[in-house]
């Protein structure tokens, strides 16, 4: 009899905590900036534009307020990022999640990561470097809103587009991307581990984004979503590509918040 009472009390507490979690997860206003760069003059990509389109559609369906930006130069990219974070910061809602998804080329130079916009110039090394967008610039924007929950997804590192370019590749460029430390309350997700190369995919989507699209609508925490993606990508690529994340999230975050009516299904004995 006592055992049944303890079990009932445990169930009641667990349901109460789960309901609180779900209520908090649903009470978050969600914004997303989706970026896709495909039409590079040097090393154009087959799937980055498709990946961006599909991700924008999926996030819209999940209730995100989505901005889609494709094939821009550095000035356009910088303006889009600043406009996005300005919109998020001006919104008066107390609980906010800002997500940036990027598909395209990215490189590591002197242990720093850079997104590669279109319209790069190669007259000299200084001009080349000044045309790149430093990923750390995103952290500056995030730090302006310390209470903001943030996710950055980089589906990049398909290859080094400048490997044979003497101006760009002057010995400071490394394969893949460098590990980074996320600002507070932020998760950064990479399509592959530091120093690794991501597959562009044989179909209409890159391998990483294909599996992310398959799991993103599941009503589980973002950490679990990325774990499922990592497992699927590793299996498809025979462990040649292992997605990687760094997280400093302080709260439970969902792409697709669970509904309260589903909570009893979480409990079984």
DRENFI-385958 format. One record per residue: residue number from 1; residue in one letter; chain; x, y, z of N, C-alpha, C in turn. Coordinates in Angstrom, 3 decimals. Layout:
N
    nr   rest   kette        n.u        n.v        n.w       ca.u       ca.v       ca.w        c.u        c.v        c.w
   NUM      A       A          X          Y          Z          X          Y          Z          X          Y          Z
...
This chain:
269
    nr   rest   kette        n.u        n.v        n.w       ca.u       ca.v       ca.w        c.u        c.v        c.w
     1      X       A      0.843     -1.211      0.000      0.000      0.000      0.000      0.875      1.257      0.000
     2      X       A      1.888      1.240      0.865      2.786      2.385      0.945      3.527      2.572     -0.368
     3      X       A      3.907      1.447     -0.992      4.612      1.519     -2.262      3.759      2.190     -3.329
     4      X       A      2.477      1.869     -3.359      1.573      2.484     -4.335      1.421      3.978     -4.077
     5      X       A      1.383      4.359     -2.806      1.274      5.781     -2.467      2.522      6.550     -2.914
     6      X       A      3.681      5.941     -2.693      4.933      6.578     -3.109      4.973      6.710     -4.621
     7      X       A      4.525      5.643     -5.303      4.511      5.687     -6.765      3.568      6.766     -7.274
     8      X       A      2.399      6.881     -6.640      1.430      7.905     -7.040      1.990      9.295     -6.808
     9      X       A      2.671      9.498     -5.667      3.265     10.792     -5.367      4.354     11.120     -6.379
    10      X       A      5.152     10.116     -6.715      6.215     10.325     -7.696      5.637     10.725     -9.045
    11      X       A      4.581     10.013     -9.468      3.935     10.325    -10.751      3.387     11.737    -10.756
    12      X       A      2.763     12.114     -9.636      2.169     13.450     -9.545      3.243     14.523     -9.660
    13      X       A      4.366     14.312     -8.961      5.463     15.285     -9.014      6.069     15.342    -10.409
    14      X       A      6.235     14.181    -11.037      6.851     14.143    -12.352      5.971     14.830    -13.384
    15      X       A      4.662     14.580    -13.305      3.743     15.233    -14.234      3.756     16.740    -14.023
    16      X       A      3.777     17.160    -12.744      3.791     18.591    -12.453      5.046     19.251    -13.015
    17      X       A      6.203     18.620    -12.816      7.444     19.172    -13.348      7.445     19.192    -14.864
    18      X       A      6.903     18.142    -15.477      6.862     18.069    -16.934      5.945     19.134    -17.505
    19      X       A      4.814     19.359    -16.834      3.893     20.400    -17.298      4.538     21.770    -17.205
    20      X       A      5.295     21.995    -16.127      5.987     23.272    -15.988      7.026     23.449    -17.094
    21      X       A      7.750     22.363    -17.398      8.754     22.414    -18.458      8.117     22.741    -19.792
    22      X       A      7.011     22.054    -20.106      6.348     22.265    -21.387      5.760     23.658    -21.483
    23      X       A      5.181     24.131    -20.375      4.612     25.477    -20.391      5.700     26.504    -20.652
    24      X       A      6.864     26.299    -20.000      7.973     27.232    -20.207      8.491     27.153    -21.636
    25      X       A      8.561     25.919    -22.173      9.069     25.746    -23.533      8.155     26.390    -24.554
    26      X       A      6.846     26.323    -24.320      5.903     26.904    -25.266      5.835     28.418    -25.135
    27      X       A      6.250     28.944    -23.991      6.163     30.372    -23.740      7.449     31.072    -24.175
    28      X       A      7.938     30.727    -25.344      9.160     31.303    -25.892      8.871     31.789    -27.307
    29      X       A      9.198     33.031    -27.598      9.055     33.549    -28.953     10.327     33.225    -29.712
    30      X       A     10.161     32.649    -30.905     11.307     32.077    -31.613     11.524     32.769    -32.960
    31      X       A     12.784     33.138    -33.185     13.201     33.825    -34.404     14.295     32.997    -35.075
    32      X       A     14.348     33.066    -36.402     15.406     32.348    -37.122     15.856     33.148    -38.333
    33      X       A     17.159     33.183    -38.529     17.761     33.708    -39.748     18.421     32.533    -40.456
    34      X       A     17.965     32.226    -41.656     18.472     31.096    -42.431     19.270     31.644    -43.609
    35      X       A     20.521     31.215    -43.723     21.442     31.734    -44.738     21.928     30.577    -45.593
    36      X       A     21.873     30.751    -46.904     22.389     29.739    -47.810     23.212     30.373    -48.916
    37      X       A     24.455     29.942    -49.061     25.335     30.430    -50.122     25.671     29.284    -51.068
    38      X       A     25.305     29.445    -52.328     25.471     28.364    -53.307     26.327     28.779    -54.491
    39      X       A     26.018     29.934    -55.075     26.559     30.299    -56.394     27.899     31.019    -56.308
    40      X       A     28.871     30.342    -55.704     30.223     30.877    -55.653     30.876     30.794    -57.036
    41      X       A     31.655     31.811    -57.377     32.436     31.723    -58.616     33.506     30.645    -58.496
    42      X       A     34.081     30.532    -57.294     35.040     29.475    -57.005     34.346     28.403    -56.178
    43      X       A     34.317     27.173    -56.677     33.747     26.031    -55.954     32.279     26.240    -55.582
    44      X       A     31.394     26.386    -56.580     29.958     26.469    -56.277     29.470     25.193    -55.601
    45      X       A     28.422     25.320    -54.787     27.869     24.190    -54.051     26.540     23.746    -54.653
    46      X       A     26.292     22.469    -54.595     25.079     21.916    -55.196     23.866     22.063    -54.289
    47      X       A     24.061     21.861    -52.978     22.909     21.669    -52.096     22.662     22.761    -51.068
    48      X       A     23.568     23.708    -50.910     23.412     24.687    -49.830     22.122     25.499    -49.963
    49      X       A     21.774     25.885    -51.183     20.527     26.625    -51.384     19.315     25.785    -51.051
    50      X       A     19.332     24.513    -51.467     18.235     23.602    -51.122     18.124     23.425    -49.613
    51      X       A     19.288     23.304    -48.958     19.293     23.138    -47.505     18.652     24.345    -46.816
    52      X       A     19.019     25.539    -47.263     18.466     26.754    -46.658     16.959     26.849    -46.883
    53      X       A     16.517     26.544    -48.096     15.076     26.591    -48.379     14.307     25.610    -47.502
    54      X       A     14.816     24.388    -47.416     14.123     23.365    -46.637     14.121     23.696    -45.149
    55      X       A     15.234     24.228    -44.656     15.299     24.582    -43.242     14.352     25.740    -42.925
    56      X       A     14.273     26.723    -43.819     13.352     27.838    -43.608     11.917     27.348    -43.552
    57      X       A     11.547     26.427    -44.431     10.197     25.879    -44.434      9.911     25.111    -43.144
    58      X       A     10.858     24.303    -42.704     10.655     23.516    -41.489     10.522     24.405    -40.264
    59      X       A     11.370     25.405    -40.145     11.310     26.294    -38.983     10.036     27.127    -38.984
    60      X       A      9.599     27.543    -40.161      8.322     28.269    -40.251      7.176     27.396    -39.771
    61      X       A      7.180     26.141    -40.190      6.132     25.208    -39.776      6.154     24.966    -38.269
    62      X       A      7.331     25.119    -37.648      7.459     24.921    -36.207      7.165     26.180    -35.414
    63      X       A      6.785     27.254    -36.089      6.388     28.471    -35.392      7.458     29.529    -35.257
    64      X       A      8.598     29.339    -35.898      9.629     30.367    -35.875      9.245     31.518    -36.807
    65      X       A      9.647     32.711    -36.455      9.548     33.864    -37.336     10.836     33.883    -38.157
    66      X       A     10.749     33.501    -39.428     11.930     33.167    -40.225     12.256     34.248    -41.250
    67      X       A     13.550     34.581    -41.336     14.079     35.406    -42.420     15.031     34.533    -43.224
    68      X       A     14.859     34.505    -44.544     15.689     33.691    -45.428     16.559     34.606    -46.282
    69      X       A     17.859     34.315    -46.305     18.813     35.140    -47.051     19.752     34.219    -47.811
    70      X       A     19.900     34.462    -49.116     20.711     33.566    -49.942     21.648     34.356    -50.853
    71      X       A     22.843     33.781    -51.048     23.798     34.249    -52.048     24.099     35.744    -51.941
    72      X       A     24.523     36.170    -50.764     24.842     37.583    -50.562     26.334     37.823    -50.415
    73      X       A     26.760     39.057    -50.669     28.141     39.426    -50.417     28.321     39.793    -48.946
    74      X       A     29.529     40.206    -48.570     29.817     40.478    -47.168     28.935     41.592    -46.618
    75      X       A     28.766     42.663    -47.375     27.955     43.787    -46.911     26.513     43.360    -46.668
    76      X       A     25.973     42.587    -47.601     24.601     42.109    -47.455     24.466     41.195    -46.243
    77      X       A     25.418     40.289    -46.089     25.376     39.351    -44.971     25.453     40.078    -43.640
    78      X       A     26.377     41.020    -43.537     26.532     41.784    -42.294     25.246     42.538    -41.957
    79      X       A     24.638     43.154    -42.950     23.394     43.904    -42.736     22.264     42.975    -42.296
    80      X       A     22.182     41.805    -42.918     21.125     40.851    -42.565     21.260     40.379    -41.120
    81      X       A     22.478     40.071    -40.701     22.694     39.616    -39.325     22.354     40.727    -38.336
    82      X       A     22.825     41.933    -38.602     22.537     43.052    -37.696     21.047     43.346    -37.635
    83      X       A     20.383     43.301    -38.777     18.938     43.538    -38.817     18.184     42.462    -38.038
    84      X       A     18.639     41.217    -38.182     17.990     40.111    -37.478     18.077     40.291    -35.967
    85      X       A     19.288     40.541    -35.463     19.438     40.682    -34.016     18.780     41.952    -33.500
    86      X       A     18.741     42.984    -34.308     18.038     44.199    -33.905     16.542     43.914    -33.733
    87      X       A     15.989     43.140    -34.663     14.583     42.759    -34.566     14.325     41.943    -33.304
    88      X       A     15.211     41.006    -33.008     15.049     40.173    -31.817     15.150     41.027    -30.556
    89      X       A     16.130     41.920    -30.510     16.361     42.727    -29.321     15.226     43.714    -29.069
    90      X       A     14.613     44.218    -30.134     13.534     45.193    -29.976     12.229     44.550    -29.552
    91      X       A     12.084     43.266    -29.817     10.845     42.587    -29.442     10.696     42.595    -27.918
    92      X       A      9.515     42.919    -27.433      9.291     43.099    -26.008      8.994     41.804    -25.257
    93      X       A      8.884     40.698    -25.984      8.598     39.424    -25.333      9.751     39.065    -24.403
    94      X       A      9.433     38.524    -23.231     10.472     38.302    -22.222     11.347     37.095    -22.528
    95      X       A     10.766     36.017    -23.060     11.522     34.803    -23.352     11.681     34.648    -24.861
    96      X       A     12.928     34.668    -25.326     13.177     34.652    -26.772     14.282     33.657    -27.106
    97      X       A     14.130     33.032    -28.277     15.137     32.134    -28.828     15.513     32.641    -30.212
    98      X       A     16.803     32.848    -30.438     17.290     33.292    -31.742     18.145     32.187    -32.354
    99      X       A     17.779     31.760    -33.545     18.497     30.681    -34.239     19.065     31.211    -35.545
   100      X       A     20.332     30.931    -35.777     20.944     31.207    -37.083     21.407     29.892    -37.686
   101      X       A     20.952     29.641    -38.897     21.371     28.455    -39.645     22.128     28.921    -40.876
   102      X       A     23.294     28.320    -41.100     24.101     28.672    -42.269     24.501     27.429    -43.039
   103      X       A     24.256     27.444    -44.348     24.735     26.405    -45.256     25.585     27.078    -46.325
   104      X       A     26.802     26.607    -46.499     27.695     27.206    -47.478     29.133     26.941    -47.104
   105      X       A     30.031     27.651    -47.736     31.449     27.494    -47.432     31.812     28.258    -46.158
   106      X       A     32.688     27.659    -45.377     33.299     28.329    -44.228     34.713     27.796    -44.106
   107      X       A     35.610     28.609    -43.588     37.011     28.220    -43.500     37.584     28.604    -42.144
   108      X       A     38.710     27.986    -41.824     39.452     28.308    -40.610     40.788     28.936    -40.996
   109      X       A     41.035     30.129    -40.468     42.293     30.824    -40.711     42.869     31.257    -39.374
   110      X       A     44.082     30.822    -39.086     44.726     31.165    -37.817     43.832     30.861    -36.616
   111      X       A     43.163     29.706    -36.673     42.332     29.188    -35.578     41.053     30.000    -35.366
   112      X       A     40.682     30.811    -36.326     39.405     31.524    -36.289     38.541     31.048    -37.457
   113      X       A     37.235     31.031    -37.228     36.301     30.541    -38.233     35.632     31.697    -38.976
   114      X       A     35.488     31.509    -40.290     34.907     32.551    -41.135     33.866     31.946    -42.076
   115      X       A     32.724     32.619    -42.176     31.751     32.329    -43.226     32.242     32.985    -44.513
   116      X       A     32.094     32.265    -45.621     32.560     32.778    -46.913     31.368     33.345    -47.694
   117      X       A     31.262     34.667    -47.818     30.201     35.255    -48.640     30.518     35.085    -50.124
   118      X       A     29.629     35.553    -50.968     29.903     35.587    -52.393     30.704     36.845    -52.735
   119      X       A     31.151     36.929    -53.983     31.883     38.088    -54.505     33.207     38.311    -53.794
   120      X       A     33.893     37.219    -53.468     35.220     37.343    -52.869     36.212     37.878    -53.893
   121      X       A     37.230     38.603    -53.397     38.279     39.147    -54.259     39.624     38.559    -53.839
   122      X       A     40.506     38.374    -54.826     41.762     37.696    -54.582     42.971     38.483    -55.093
   123      X       A     42.858     39.804    -55.153     43.986     40.608    -55.631     45.174     40.518    -54.683
   124      X       A     44.874     40.443    -53.387     45.932     40.262    -52.402     45.323     39.646    -51.146
   125      X       A     46.202     39.194    -50.245     45.729     38.455    -49.066     44.886     39.332    -48.143
   126      X       A     45.280     40.576    -47.960     44.534     41.487    -47.092     43.115     41.696    -47.614
   127      X       A     42.985     41.863    -48.912     41.671     42.050    -49.512     40.836     40.787    -49.364
   128      X       A     41.477     39.635    -49.527     40.773     38.359    -49.352     40.211     38.249    -47.937
   129      X       A     41.037     38.495    -46.938     40.598     38.352    -45.548     39.510     39.356    -45.195
   130      X       A     39.581     40.544    -45.746     38.581     41.569    -45.429     37.221     41.240    -46.038
   131      X       A     37.154     40.264    -46.929     35.881     39.866    -47.525     35.184     38.741    -46.804
   132      X       A     35.796     38.199    -45.741     35.215     37.102    -44.979     34.394     37.624    -43.799
   133      X       A     33.435     36.801    -43.339     32.618     37.176    -42.180     33.051     36.306    -40.996
   134      X       A     33.588     36.937    -39.984     34.098     36.208    -38.825     32.946     35.695    -37.961
   135      X       A     32.953     34.402    -37.676     31.866     33.801    -36.890     31.777     34.433    -35.508
   136      X       A     32.900     34.872    -34.960     32.891     35.525    -33.644     32.017     36.779    -33.634
   137      X       A     31.768     37.366    -34.805     30.899     38.547    -34.864     29.489     38.214    -34.402
   138      X       A     29.063     36.969    -34.593     27.753     36.555    -34.105     27.700     36.597    -32.587
   139      X       A     28.822     36.272    -31.944     28.852     36.269    -30.485     28.712     37.686    -29.934
   140      X       A     29.263     38.650    -30.638     29.122     40.045    -30.215     27.662     40.449    -30.185
   141      X       A     26.911     40.045    -31.213     25.484     40.360    -31.261     24.736     39.634    -30.148
   142      X       A     25.088     38.373    -29.904     24.413     37.598    -28.862     24.636     38.222    -27.492
   143      X       A     25.849     38.684    -27.238     26.175     39.231    -25.921     25.461     40.542    -25.614
   144      X       A     24.854     41.156    -26.625     24.074     42.366    -26.384     22.754     42.051    -25.676
   145      X       A     22.344     40.790    -25.695     21.097     40.363    -25.052     21.411     39.170    -24.161
   146      X       A     21.865     39.395    -22.933     22.345     38.299    -22.085     21.278     37.272    -21.725
   147      X       A     20.001     37.629    -21.780     18.940     36.691    -21.433     18.448     35.897    -22.642
   148      X       A     18.999     36.168    -23.802     18.557     35.517    -25.024     19.077     34.082    -25.101
   149      X       A     18.200     33.159    -25.484     18.633     31.802    -25.803     19.026     31.771    -27.278
   150      X       A     20.169     31.174    -27.594     20.682     31.235    -28.961     21.136     29.860    -29.439
   151      X       A     20.890     29.597    -30.716     21.406     28.397    -31.374     22.018     28.829    -32.703
   152      X       A     23.243     28.408    -32.949     23.921     28.649    -34.225     24.224     27.296    -34.852
   153      X       A     23.759     27.083    -36.065     23.979     25.825    -36.774     24.800     26.117    -38.021
   154      X       A     25.968     25.507    -38.117     26.870     25.726    -39.242     27.005     24.437    -40.046
   155      X       A     26.296     24.376    -41.164     26.445     23.247    -42.079     27.436     23.678    -43.156
   156      X       A     28.693     23.628    -42.786     29.748     24.124    -43.666     30.860     23.079    -43.744
   157      X       A     32.043     23.485    -44.151     33.215     22.598    -44.242     33.031     21.483    -45.258
   158      X       A     32.248     21.736    -46.319     32.123     20.687    -47.333     33.470     20.417    -47.991
   159      X       A     34.233     21.472    -48.205     35.601     21.350    -48.719     36.255     22.716    -48.552
   160      X       A     37.524     22.796    -48.888     38.226     24.082    -48.866     38.174     24.672    -50.270
   161      X       A     37.370     25.702    -50.496     37.215     26.228    -51.849     38.448     26.969    -52.358
   162      X       A     39.390     27.253    -51.458     40.550     28.058    -51.843     41.859     27.278    -51.749
   163      X       A     41.755     25.962    -51.752     42.940     25.135    -51.551     44.021     25.390    -52.595
   164      X       A     43.613     25.664    -53.828     44.584     25.863    -54.896     44.841     27.336    -55.201
   165      X       A     44.266     28.239    -54.392     44.438     29.666    -54.622     45.632     30.172    -53.829
   166      X       A     46.655     30.633    -54.530     47.902     31.035    -53.879     47.723     32.243    -52.971
   167      X       A     46.830     33.154    -53.344     46.612     34.360    -52.527     45.910     33.997    -51.226
   168      X       A     44.851     33.200    -51.323     44.057     32.859    -50.140     44.784     31.873    -49.234
   169      X       A     45.321     30.837    -49.820     45.912     29.762    -49.033     47.412     29.997    -48.872
   170      X       A     47.748     30.864    -47.923     49.158     31.242    -47.744     49.811     30.524    -46.566
   171      X       A     49.215     29.410    -46.169     49.785     28.640    -45.066     49.078     28.822    -43.749
   172      X       A     48.155     29.797    -43.654     47.442     30.043    -42.405     46.086     29.345    -42.352
   173      X       A     45.707     28.688    -43.433     44.396     28.070    -43.533     44.489     26.598    -43.141
   174      X       A     43.549     26.145    -42.293     43.527     24.760    -41.839     42.268     24.066    -42.332
   175      X       A     42.326     22.733    -42.371     41.150     21.972    -42.793     40.041     22.085    -41.760
   176      X       A     38.792     22.171    -42.239     37.652     22.214    -41.334     37.599     23.489    -40.518
   177      X       A     36.799     23.454    -39.467     36.653     24.612    -38.597     37.298     24.355    -37.247
   178      X       A     37.615     25.440    -36.552     38.229     25.348    -35.230     37.145     25.221    -34.168
   179      X       A     37.430     24.535    -33.060     36.471     24.500    -31.949     36.270     25.897    -31.381
   180      X       A     35.082     26.158    -30.881     34.778     27.470    -30.312     34.107     27.297    -28.960
   181      X       A     34.153     28.341    -28.170     33.475     28.385    -26.883     32.243     29.257    -27.024
   182      X       A     31.090     28.684    -26.769     29.837     29.407    -26.958     29.635     30.451    -25.866
   183      X       A     29.065     31.608    -26.213     28.670     32.564    -25.178     27.619     31.951    -24.260
   184      X       A     27.378     32.567    -23.144     26.394     32.059    -22.191     25.024     31.877    -22.848
   185      X       A     24.375     30.768    -22.522     23.018     30.456    -22.974     22.951     30.261    -24.488
   186      X       A     23.989     29.639    -25.042     24.097     29.460    -26.494     24.541     28.038    -26.822
   187      X       A     23.995     27.494    -27.891     24.488     26.236    -28.449     24.998     26.505    -29.857
   188      X       A     26.183     25.967    -30.174     26.739     26.034    -31.517     26.852     24.610    -32.038
   189      X       A     26.244     24.349    -33.169     26.233     23.007    -33.751     26.970     23.024    -35.080
   190      X       A     27.888     22.093    -35.246     28.677     21.961    -36.467     28.282     20.683    -37.197
   191      X       A     28.317     20.738    -38.520     27.982     19.564    -39.314     28.997     18.460    -39.152
   192      X       A     30.195     18.815    -38.705     31.235     17.817    -38.490     32.167     18.296    -37.387
   193      X       A     32.971     17.386    -36.880     33.860     17.708    -35.768     34.936     18.703    -36.198
   194      X       A     35.550     19.411    -35.237     36.620     20.348    -35.580     37.691     19.682    -36.444
   195      X       A     38.059     20.361    -37.529     39.051     19.833    -38.444     38.517     18.842    -39.449
   196      X       A     37.231     18.516    -39.374     36.645     17.528    -40.265     36.025     18.157    -41.500
   197      X       A     35.595     17.313    -42.427     34.969     17.750    -43.672     33.573     17.138    -43.751
   198      X       A     32.588     17.948    -44.137     31.201     17.501    -44.230     30.853     17.139    -45.668
   199      X       A     30.014     16.119    -45.824     29.601     15.672    -47.158     28.467     16.544    -47.680
   200      X       A     28.556     16.905    -48.962     27.525     17.738    -49.584     26.262     16.939    -49.882
   201      X       A     26.353     15.635    -49.964     25.179     14.798    -50.176     24.945     14.486    -51.641
   202      X       A     24.465     13.272    -51.899     24.236     12.836    -53.277     22.872     13.254    -53.788
   203      X       A     21.971     13.622    -52.891     20.615     13.999    -53.281     20.470     15.517    -53.242
   204      X       A     19.301     15.992    -52.846     19.047     17.433    -52.901     19.490     18.175    -51.653
   205      X       A     19.888     17.450    -50.605     20.339     18.084    -49.366     21.676     17.513    -48.932
   206      X       A     22.437     18.333    -48.200     23.648     17.835    -47.580     23.313     16.763    -46.560
   207      X       A     24.269     15.900    -46.257     24.017     14.777    -45.351     23.553     15.275    -43.983
   208      X       A     24.212     16.280    -43.441     23.868     16.777    -42.107     22.470     17.381    -42.080
   209      X       A     22.193     18.278    -43.000     20.881     18.936    -42.994     19.763     17.947    -43.314
   210      X       A     20.025     16.980    -44.154     19.008     15.959    -44.448     18.524     15.291    -43.163
   211      X       A     19.458     14.919    -42.310     19.068     14.248    -41.067     18.513     15.238    -40.038
   212      X       A     19.008     16.467    -40.052     18.437     17.479    -39.159     16.970     17.731    -39.507
   213      X       A     16.654     17.790    -40.783     15.267     17.983    -41.205     14.387     16.818    -40.775
   214      X       A     14.943     15.628    -40.713     14.172     14.455    -40.321     13.844     14.431    -38.830
   215      X       A     14.673     15.100    -38.029     14.508     15.014    -36.571     14.056     16.313    -35.914
   216      X       A     14.101     17.426    -36.629     13.909     18.720    -35.984     12.500     18.910    -35.417
   217      X       A     11.519     18.233    -35.977     10.136     18.404    -35.514      9.785     17.492    -34.340
   218      X       A     10.716     16.654    -33.904     10.434     15.760    -32.786     10.376     16.550    -31.488
   219      X       A      9.437     16.183    -30.629      9.186     16.945    -29.407     10.132     16.497    -28.296
   220      X       A     11.409     16.734    -28.531     12.460     16.425    -27.555     13.382     17.627    -27.463
   221      X       A     14.183     17.672    -26.443     15.102     18.788    -26.250     16.100     18.865    -27.405
   222      X       A     16.622     20.070    -27.635     17.526     20.247    -28.772     18.751     19.347    -28.655
   223      X       A     19.227     19.108    -27.437     20.368     18.220    -27.266     20.062     16.824    -27.804
   224      X       A     18.849     16.362    -27.583     18.462     15.035    -28.066     18.305     15.032    -29.580
   225      X       A     17.797     16.133    -30.131     17.693     16.236    -31.591     19.079     16.084    -32.223
   226      X       A     20.043     16.831    -31.717     21.381     16.789    -32.311     22.068     15.434    -32.071
   227      X       A     21.736     14.788    -30.966     22.287     13.450    -30.735     21.763     12.465    -31.779
   228      X       A     20.473     12.563    -32.085     19.892     11.701    -33.120     20.513     11.996    -34.486
   229      X       A     20.718     13.277    -34.771     21.341     13.667    -36.042     22.768     13.128    -36.112
   230      X       A     23.503     13.276    -35.039     24.895     12.807    -35.008     24.973     11.303    -35.277
   231      X       A     24.097     10.555    -34.641     24.078      9.110    -34.827     23.760      8.739    -36.274
   232      X       A     22.778      9.431    -36.865     22.373      9.123    -38.241     23.459      9.490    -39.244
   233      X       A     24.101     10.648    -39.051     25.166     11.077    -39.967     26.362     10.132    -39.851
   234      X       A     26.724      9.784    -38.635     27.853      8.868    -38.441     27.586      7.529    -39.123
   235      X       A     26.368      7.033    -39.002     26.020      5.762    -39.634     26.089      5.858    -41.149
   236      X       A     25.533      6.935    -41.729     25.522      7.067    -43.183     26.918      7.229    -43.760
   237      X       A     27.796      7.902    -43.023     29.135      8.190    -43.548     30.194      7.217    -43.024
   238      X       A     29.752      6.144    -42.372     30.687      5.171    -41.796     31.696      5.861    -40.881
   239      X       A     31.201      6.783    -40.072     31.990      7.523    -39.077     33.023      8.477    -39.681
   240      X       A     32.925      8.747    -40.963     33.829      9.737    -41.563     33.406     11.157    -41.196
   241      X       A     32.130     11.348    -40.871     31.620     12.662    -40.479     30.859     12.523    -39.172
   242      X       A     31.333     13.185    -38.144     30.705     13.131    -36.825     30.303     14.555    -36.417
   243      X       A     29.028     14.901    -36.497     28.601     16.241    -36.067     28.988     16.509    -34.615
   244      X       A     29.100     17.771    -34.298     29.679     18.180    -33.015     28.961     19.435    -32.529
   245      X       A     28.762     19.537    -31.210     28.135     20.734    -30.636     28.916     21.205    -29.414
   246      X       A     28.798     22.491    -29.172     29.246     23.066    -27.900     28.063     23.837    -27.342
   247      X       A     27.711     23.548    -26.097     26.511     24.170    -25.525     26.793     24.791    -24.175
   248      X       A     26.243     25.991    -23.992     26.204     26.630    -22.676     24.763     27.026    -22.359
   249      X       A     23.803     26.306    -22.965     22.391     26.604    -22.705     22.093     26.446    -21.223
   250      X       A     21.327     27.376    -20.699     21.003     27.371    -19.276     19.593     26.852    -19.005
   251      X       A     18.786     26.763    -20.059     17.405     26.318    -19.912     17.130     25.178    -20.883
   252      X       A     15.989     24.516    -20.692     15.569     23.493    -21.635     15.019     24.166    -22.883
   253      X       A     15.532     23.780    -24.044     15.161     24.406    -25.311     14.651     23.328    -26.261
   254      X       A     13.590     23.671    -26.983     12.980     22.757    -27.937     12.832     23.449    -29.284
   255      X       A     13.093     22.734    -30.375     12.663     23.206    -31.681     11.145     23.083    -31.793
   256      X       A     10.635     21.965    -31.304      9.195     21.675    -31.350      8.735     21.368    -29.936
   257      X       A      8.238     22.355    -29.201      7.866     22.136    -27.798      6.790     21.068    -27.673
   258      X       A      6.916     20.165    -26.693      5.888     19.141    -26.490      4.590     19.767    -26.004
   259      X       A      3.494     19.137    -26.355      2.181     19.602    -25.923      1.843     18.983    -24.567
   260      X       A      1.142     19.735    -23.721      0.827     19.259    -22.381      0.055     17.947    -22.393
   261      X       A     -0.793     17.781    -23.396     -1.622     16.576    -23.422     -0.799     15.310    -23.633
   262      X       A      0.433     15.455    -24.076      1.269     14.292    -24.318      2.068     13.864    -23.092
   263      X       A      2.034     14.672    -22.040      2.893     14.422    -20.891      2.643     13.048    -20.272
   264      X       A      1.395     12.576    -20.059      1.223     11.257    -19.445      1.930     10.151    -20.215
   265      X       A      2.143     10.311    -21.516      2.804      9.280    -22.290      4.280      9.158    -21.966
   266      X       A      4.836     10.153    -21.271      6.237     10.119    -20.926      6.512      9.209    -19.748
   267      X       A      5.465      8.801    -19.029      5.636      8.059    -17.787      5.198      6.620    -17.988
   268      X       A      6.034      5.696    -17.670      5.672      4.280    -17.760      6.401      3.506    -16.688
   269      X       A      5.827      2.405    -16.286      6.404      1.547    -15.257      6.386      0.089    -15.724
